[in-house]
Amino acid sequence: MAQPFFIGVAGNIGVGKTTLTRELAKELGWKAYFEPVIENPYLDDFYKDMRRWAFHLQIYFLSKRFQSQMEINQSTSSCIQDRTIYEDVEIFAYTLHQQGSMDDRDYQNYRDFFSMMTDHLRPPDVIIYLRADVDTLLHRIASRGRDCERTIKREYLESLNQAYDHWASSVSKITRFAVLDSTNFDPNHDRRLIEETKKLLARELIIQPSLLNIRSNPSN
């Protein structure tokens, strides 16, 4: 039997990853793996004091993501993952280190831990990078109304976007990588984002369009 597909959905806070992962998995009948945000015991403290809690938060996300990917490694079903393990080190830990919220010792320890973990993992067949400008991200973050996210600063989102753009130039060494701009798509109400993603999968993974149920003229 052919190996099942494994898709990673990457992107900044508020860009629409979770919605795309949920709706695409539902439509294709694939298993979805979501980022453990709501139940994260460090997130509230992190946004109040990044320097104090950055390392703890990143270790929590890394361990949970590793658990998910071990399940994906053993799965016989095709899967979609909301944010990949590579973003933990190349985007978030990197940015926190750059801005001084994670010191050199913790950052190097974290990278070493990450390297040992990823040696045992299957990379996604393709990573879809959802991108949006910072104004769009701030609007979507405000719209979903999570208390812990009310203090997220524009500068932090700008730094993350810059890290994503830098990562995009090198991640192709790991796996296929495709960028999808979601600025003009409302992830919660616009079917065009789903259809554009399916067309991208057909192109990148050579999946027959009929298997993805691609619509020629999707409505909002």
N, C-alpha and C positions, 0 to 999 in steps of 0.2 A: 504494500500500500504506500502511496506517495506520502512524503512527510507533510504534516499539516502546516498551514501558513502561520506566521507570527509577525504581527504588525505592531510597531511602536508609534504612538502619537506624542510628539514633543511640542513644547512651547511654553511661553511665559505664563505667569499667574493671570488668570482671567481671560485667556485667549479663546477658550472654548473646547479644550481637550476632553474634558469629562463628558460633555454633551455629545461631541462627535463620537467618542468611544462607545458610549451607551447606545446611541441611535444606529450606528454602523453595525455593532455587534447584534443588535436586535434584528436588523434587516437581513443580515447575512447568516444569522443563526450561529455565530461564533461566540466563544466565551470571552467575557470582558474582565479585565483586571484593573481595578481602580486604585488611585493614589490614596493612602490612608491619611486624609486631612482632618476630617471632623473628629475622629477618635485619637488624634495625635496629642499626647499629654504635654508636649513641649511648645506647641505653636503659639498659644497665648503669651507665654513668658518670653518667647523668642522675639515677637514683634514689639514687646515692651523694652527688651534689653538684648539686642542682637549679640553683643560681645560676650555677654554672660552665658547665653544659651545656644550659640551657633553650633558648636561641636556636638552637643547633646542632640540637637534637632537633626543634624545631618546623619549621625550614627543611627538614630531611630529610623529615618527614611531609608537609609541604605540597607539596614537589616530587614525591613519589611519588603523592600523591593527585591532583595535577594530571595526571600521566601517565595514571592510570587514567581520569580523567574525559574526557580527550581521546579515549581509546579508546572510551569510552561514547558520546561525541558522534558518533562515526563508525560505531557498531555498528548492524547491522540486526536484532539480537536483543534481546529484553527483558533487562534487567540488574537485579541487586540489589547494592548497595554496602554493605560493612561499614564504617560510620562515614563521614560526609560531610565534604567540604572545609570547610564552614561551621563545623563544630565546632572545627577547628584554631584559628581566630581567635576565635570567640565564646565558646568554653568554655576550651580549654587555654591558649592564649596570654594570654587575659584573666585567668584565674585565676593564672597564673604572674606576670603583671605586678602584680596586686593584692597578692600575698603577697611581692613584692619580689624574686622570682627572675629577673625580666626587667626591665631598666631602661627608662626612658622612651624613650631613643634607639632601642634595639633593638626595642621594642614598636611604635613608630611606623613604623620601617623595615619591620617584618614586616607591619603592617596595609596599608601602601602596596603592598607586593609582592602580598599577597593580593588587594587590590582590582583590580590590573591583571590578575591571573590569572582571577578569576571573571567579569570582563567578557566573556570569551570562552567561557564554559561554559554548558551547558544545566542548569538546576536539576532536581532529581528531580521526578517527577510527584507524589510524596508522600514525606514523611519520617516514618518510624515511630520514635517516641521510646520506647525500652524504659526503664522506670524501676524502681528497687528501692531499698529503704532501705539504709543504710550497713552494718548488721549482715549483711544478706544478701550485699552486695558483698564484704565481708571474708571471709565463709565461702567464697564461690565462688572468690575469688582464692587462698585458702589451699588449696582442694581441687585446683586445677589445678597448683599446685606449681612455678611459674616462679621460678627463683632471683632474677631481677632485681626481682621484685615483693614479695619478703619484707619489704622496708623501707618499703613504702607506708604512710603514716600515715592514721589515721582522719580527722584534720583536713583532709587533702588531698582525700579522697573526699567529705567533707561540703561543702567549698568547690566542688568540681566539680558536685555535685548542686544546690547553690544556683545556680550559673551556668546549669545546664541549665534549671532552673525559670524563671529570669529570661528566658533565650533563648526558651523556649516561648511567651512572651507576645508576641514580636515576629517570630518566624520565618514566621508566616503571610503576611507581606508578600512572602516569597520564593516560597513554594509551599504546597500543602496540608500540614497537619501533624496528626498524631494521636498520642495518648499511650496506651501499653499497659503496665500495671503487671505486671511479671514477678516480683514478690516471692514470690507463692504458686505459681509455676510453675517446675519444675526444667527449664531449657532442654535438658539432655542426655537426659531420660527422660520428659518429659511432652508428649504430643501436643497437649494443649489449647492450648499457646502457638502452635503452628503453625496450628491451626484458627481461633483467635481472630484471628490475623494475616490469614488469608485472608478472613475475614468483613469485617475492616476494609478490606482492599483492594477487596473487592466494593462496599463502601459508598462509599469515598472516590474510587475510580477508575471506578465504574459498570461493573465487569467482571462478566459473567454468572457466577453461582455455579457453574454447570455447568463452565465453563472452568477454575475453580480447584479442582474436585473437593472441595468442602466437605462434610464429614461432619456429620450432625446430632447424633450422640452419640459424640464421640471418646473413646477410652479412654486411660489414661495410657501 
